[in-house]
Amino acid sequence: MKKLLLILCVPAFLFSGNLTDSLKKSKRLKKPLMVLVTAEHCKYCAKMKKETLEDKEVKKNIKGFLFTKVDKNSFDAKKYLPKTKYTPTIYFISPKYHIVNTVKGYLNAYDFNMWVDDSRRKLGMRVLSHTNEMDKNRYVQPEEDSIWMYDIASAMDFASQTGKQIMVFVGSNKSKWSKKMEETTLKNETVKSKLDDFVWVKLNYGDVRAKEYGINPKYVPTVYFFKSDLTQLAEAKGYYRTKDFIRWIKYAKSKL
């Protein structure tokens, strides 16, 4: 069977067995699949399943999806899914095996519904509109696939388990330099290579939960470099071209 690019669907809960069977069932029934990828000792995987996926509004929103859970190190995950770096990760997959969205890391019910709404839209399903109109103006938006996590706490948990550090990028739709830095500097292959030992986190400017961790920049974009326990290594304020940003990476690593 050709290696598939996507997987995943509902927990109200239409469990579909193992990943192989779930993919076949998705195609046969022409229903999208939602796949929860977990790992041993991942406390935010359990939190995502017990809290977010059991939320009343979320359960309503994921009706029409099939659902399955798989360990990131399992044979099925390695054979049929893209290489999964973070856990929890949720893939939304069409019956034709196309991944339409990827959620990396823990999300609360409200934020997760943004991804579900977007997935329903991309799959041609009726959107139930669980989120506010103002959310369309948030910098962080659903993405088919990316290297980003969107929650500080689950990023800290993953970083502590894997010996990685954390990079936090704070952006705003009101700043053209936020998108420019993300689309140019942070997509440079040298930059990505030098940040391979960092967990990447993307946040909205003014994020309430981020403020609880002391992340409340005056300027955007701003990039923070942290140890896994959120001890700050460096703070790069504003837009930087590749060469200058690499200097910030080297400076942050020199503080380890």
TATA-V330326 format. One record per backbone hydrogen bond with DSSP energy under -0.5 kcal/mol. NH is the residue of the N-H (numbers start at 0). CO is the residue of the C=O. E is the energy in kcal/mol with one decimal. If there is no record, write none. Layout:
# TATA-V330326
nh->NH co->CO e->E
nh->NH co->CO e->E
This chain:
# TATA-V330326
nh->4 co->96 e->-1.0
nh->7 co->33 e->-0.6
nh->8 co->32 e->-2.1
nh->8 co->33 e->-2.3
nh->9 co->61 e->-0.5
nh->13 co->9 e->-0.7
nh->14 co->12 e->-1.5
nh->15 co->66 e->-1.9
nh->21 co->17 e->-2.6
nh->22 co->18 e->-2.4
nh->23 co->19 e->-1.9
nh->24 co->20 e->-2.6
nh->25 co->21 e->-2.5
nh->26 co->22 e->-2.0
nh->27 co->23 e->-2.5
nh->28 co->24 e->-3.0
nh->29 co->25 e->-1.0
nh->30 co->25 e->-1.5
nh->31 co->63 e->-0.5
nh->32 co->92 e->-3.0
nh->33 co->7 e->-9.9
nh->33 co->65 e->-2.5
nh->34 co->6 e->-1.2
nh->34 co->90 e->-2.6
nh->35 co->33 e->-0.5
nh->35 co->67 e->-2.6
nh->36 co->34 e->-0.7
nh->36 co->88 e->-3.5
nh->37 co->35 e->-0.6
nh->37 co->69 e->-2.4
nh->41 co->38 e->-1.5
nh->42 co->40 e->-1.0
nh->44 co->41 e->-0.8
nh->45 co->41 e->-1.2
nh->46 co->42 e->-1.9
nh->47 co->43 e->-2.1
nh->48 co->44 e->-2.0
nh->49 co->45 e->-2.9
nh->50 co->46 e->-2.3
nh->51 co->46 e->-1.0
nh->52 co->47 e->-2.7
nh->54 co->51 e->-1.2
nh->58 co->54 e->-2.7
nh->59 co->55 e->-1.6
nh->60 co->56 e->-1.9
nh->61 co->57 e->-2.0
nh->62 co->59 e->-0.9
nh->64 co->61 e->-1.9
nh->65 co->31 e->-2.9
nh->66 co->13 e->-2.0
nh->67 co->33 e->-1.9
nh->69 co->35 e->-2.6
nh->71 co->37 e->-3.0
nh->73 co->70 e->-2.0
nh->77 co->73 e->-2.0
nh->78 co->74 e->-2.0
nh->79 co->75 e->-2.9
nh->80 co->76 e->-1.8
nh->84 co->82 e->-0.7
nh->87 co->36 e->-0.6
nh->88 co->36 e->-1.6
nh->89 co->102 e->-2.8
nh->90 co->34 e->-2.2
nh->91 co->100 e->-2.6
nh->92 co->7 e->-1.2
nh->92 co->32 e->-3.4
nh->93 co->97 e->-2.8
nh->96 co->93 e->-2.3
nh->98 co->96 e->-0.5
nh->99 co->91 e->-2.7
nh->99 co->97 e->-0.6
nh->100 co->91 e->-1.1
nh->101 co->142 e->-2.2
nh->102 co->89 e->-2.9
nh->103 co->101 e->-0.6
nh->104 co->87 e->-3.7
nh->104 co->102 e->-0.6
nh->111 co->107 e->-2.7
nh->112 co->108 e->-2.0
nh->113 co->109 e->-0.8
nh->113 co->110 e->-0.9
nh->114 co->110 e->-1.0
nh->115 co->111 e->-2.1
nh->116 co->112 e->-3.0
nh->117 co->113 e->-2.1
nh->118 co->114 e->-2.4
nh->119 co->115 e->-2.8
nh->120 co->116 e->-2.2
nh->121 co->117 e->-2.4
nh->122 co->118 e->-1.8
nh->123 co->120 e->-1.2
nh->124 co->119 e->-3.1
nh->134 co->131 e->-1.4
nh->135 co->132 e->-1.6
nh->136 co->133 e->-1.7
nh->137 co->134 e->-1.6
nh->140 co->138 e->-0.6
nh->148 co->199 e->-2.4
nh->149 co->103 e->-0.9
nh->154 co->150 e->-1.6
nh->155 co->151 e->-2.6
nh->156 co->152 e->-2.0
nh->157 co->153 e->-2.4
nh->158 co->154 e->-2.8
nh->159 co->155 e->-2.4
nh->160 co->156 e->-1.5
nh->161 co->157 e->-1.6
nh->162 co->158 e->-1.3
nh->163 co->158 e->-1.4
nh->164 co->196 e->-2.4
nh->165 co->225 e->-2.7
nh->166 co->198 e->-3.0
nh->167 co->223 e->-2.5
nh->168 co->166 e->-0.5
nh->168 co->200 e->-3.2
nh->169 co->167 e->-0.6
nh->169 co->221 e->-2.7
nh->170 co->168 e->-0.5
nh->170 co->202 e->-2.1
nh->174 co->171 e->-1.5
nh->175 co->173 e->-0.6
nh->177 co->174 e->-1.0
nh->178 co->174 e->-0.9
nh->179 co->175 e->-1.8
nh->180 co->176 e->-2.3
nh->181 co->177 e->-2.1
nh->182 co->178 e->-2.6
nh->183 co->179 e->-1.6
nh->184 co->179 e->-0.5
nh->185 co->180 e->-2.6
nh->186 co->183 e->-0.9
nh->187 co->184 e->-1.2
nh->191 co->187 e->-2.5
nh->192 co->188 e->-2.1
nh->193 co->189 e->-2.3
nh->194 co->190 e->-1.3
nh->195 co->192 e->-1.4
nh->197 co->194 e->-1.8
nh->198 co->164 e->-3.1
nh->199 co->146 e->-0.5
nh->199 co->197 e->-0.5
nh->200 co->166 e->-2.7
nh->201 co->148 e->-2.6
nh->202 co->168 e->-2.6
nh->204 co->170 e->-2.0
nh->206 co->203 e->-1.9
nh->210 co->206 e->-1.7
nh->211 co->207 e->-0.9
nh->212 co->209 e->-1.6
nh->213 co->210 e->-1.8
nh->214 co->209 e->-2.3
nh->215 co->213 e->-1.0
nh->220 co->169 e->-0.6
nh->221 co->169 e->-1.5
nh->222 co->235 e->-2.8
nh->223 co->167 e->-2.8
nh->224 co->233 e->-2.6
nh->225 co->165 e->-3.3
nh->226 co->230 e->-2.5
nh->229 co->226 e->-2.0
nh->231 co->229 e->-0.5
nh->232 co->224 e->-3.7
nh->233 co->224 e->-1.4
nh->235 co->222 e->-3.2
nh->236 co->234 e->-0.7
nh->237 co->220 e->-3.2
nh->244 co->240 e->-2.7
nh->245 co->241 e->-2.4
nh->246 co->242 e->-1.0
nh->247 co->243 e->-1.2
nh->248 co->244 e->-2.0
nh->249 co->245 e->-2.4
nh->250 co->246 e->-2.3
nh->251 co->247 e->-2.7
nh->252 co->248 e->-2.5
nh->253 co->249 e->-1.6
nh->254 co->250 e->-0.6
nh->254 co->251 e->-1.3
nh->255 co->252 e->-1.4
